[in-house]
Amino acid sequence: MNSKYISSITRNAIICALYIVITILGYPLSFNALQFRFSEILILLCFFRKDYIVGVSLGCAIANLLSTLGLFDVLFGTIATILSCLVIMFCKQLAVACVFPVVFNAFIVGAELYFILAEPFWISVGWVALGEFVVMVIGYIIFMCIKKQKSFFTKTLGATQNLDFKW
């Protein structure tokens, strides 16, 4: 088996596990309308390496098994994550990449709360957007603070794109 392939599987397994653990550690904040799911910061890894969509999406699906919305959240929450990752993979600016998880989660999870829990649609969209926005801002700040650590991006993350990213 190719060492690049094994490395990719290993990196994605670690990201998947991190997503699950971070979600569980922040359990009270990870679910419901106003959620601060800090594991969502990992979505931004797709900005640096496209194949991280696998680890992030699988981690999201497994973590969502803990949701009070059950399999609905596994399906729709994971769809929001996959869509976010797909768009982020092709972004050239980190700030722009941060917008997509906010939008996709706000409308998909907001609709989920509306249809399953009969929560008011626009209020649900707003609360989900607010929580995701806060998490994306934190993620943006983290990546901007470590931007000059090229070895982190190349060696630790195995980044293959956007190494000279701008705001």
Secondary structure, 3 states (H helix, E strand, C coil): CCHHHHHHHHHHHHHHHHHHHHHHHCHHHHCCCCCCCHHHHHHHHHHCCCCHHHHHHHHHHHHHHHCCCCHHHHHHHHHHHHHHHHHHCCCCEHHHHHHHHHHHHHHHHHHHHHHHHCCCHHHHHHHHHHHHHHHHHHHHHHHHHCCCCHHHHHHHCCCCCCCCCEC
